[in-house]
């Protein structure tokens, strides 16, 4: 199990990005959260099997392809006992 933190940039606020991230997460066996950040970026943390996370990100990128202009990803500490995927304000 791994956890990834991804900062998406572009036109990613006000276009349903967070809702799409949650909806796509429901199609994959991952946990985590997504939130808007200052500066018109969106921060997402996702946790699960590395292959499943990669498929999740591929699906999310495809769904939001017209809005994402860049992303910066890094590893994050695994959160034991986390359940579900939520949109944070």
N, C-alpha and C positions, 0 to 999 in steps of 0.2 A: 504494500500500500504506500502511495505517495500523496503529497499535497502540492499543488501548484498555485501560485499567485500570478495573475495576469492583469496588466493594466492596458485597457483598450483605448485608443484615441481615434479621433475623426469626428463624425457627426453621430455620436453614440448616445447622447442624452436627448430625451424627448421624442424618441422614435420607437419605444417599446423594447429597447435592448434588454433591460432587466427582466421584463416579463418573458421575453423569448429565451433568455438564459435559463430561467426557472422551468419553462415548458420543455425545452430540450433536455434539461437535467432529468426530468421525469421519465424520459425515454432511455436513460442510461443509469447504471448502478453506481451513482456517485452522490456525494454529499458536499455541502459548502454553502456559499452565499455570494451575492452580487450587490454592489452599491454604487451610486453616483459619487464621484469625487470632484473637488474643486478643479476648475480649469477644463471643464467639458470632457472629462475622461470617466471611464467606468472601471472599477476594480472588481475582480472576480477571484474567489478562491474555490478550488474544487479538489476533492479527495477521493481516491479509489485506486483501482488497479490501473497501472500505467497505460495499458492498451485501451481500456475503457475511457480514460481521460482523453486520450488522443482522439478517439472516435467522437466523443462529446464535443471537443473543440473544433473538429472538422465540421460537424453538423452545425454548430453555432456560427462558425465563420461563413458557412454556405448560406444560412438563413439571413445573416446580417451583412452580407458581403458588400452591399451598396453603401454601407455606413462606416465600416472599419477602415481606417487609413493606416493604422500601425498598432503594434502591440509589443509589450515588454514583459517577459515571463521569467520567473525565478521559482526555486523550490521554497517551500514553507514547511514549518513543523507540522507533523501529523497531529490531529486533534482526536484523541481517543474518545469513543462514545458519541461522536457527533452523528446525528440522524437528520435526514432530509436536506433540502436545498431551499434557502430562503432569500427573499428580496429584502435588503436592509435599506432604510431611509438615511 
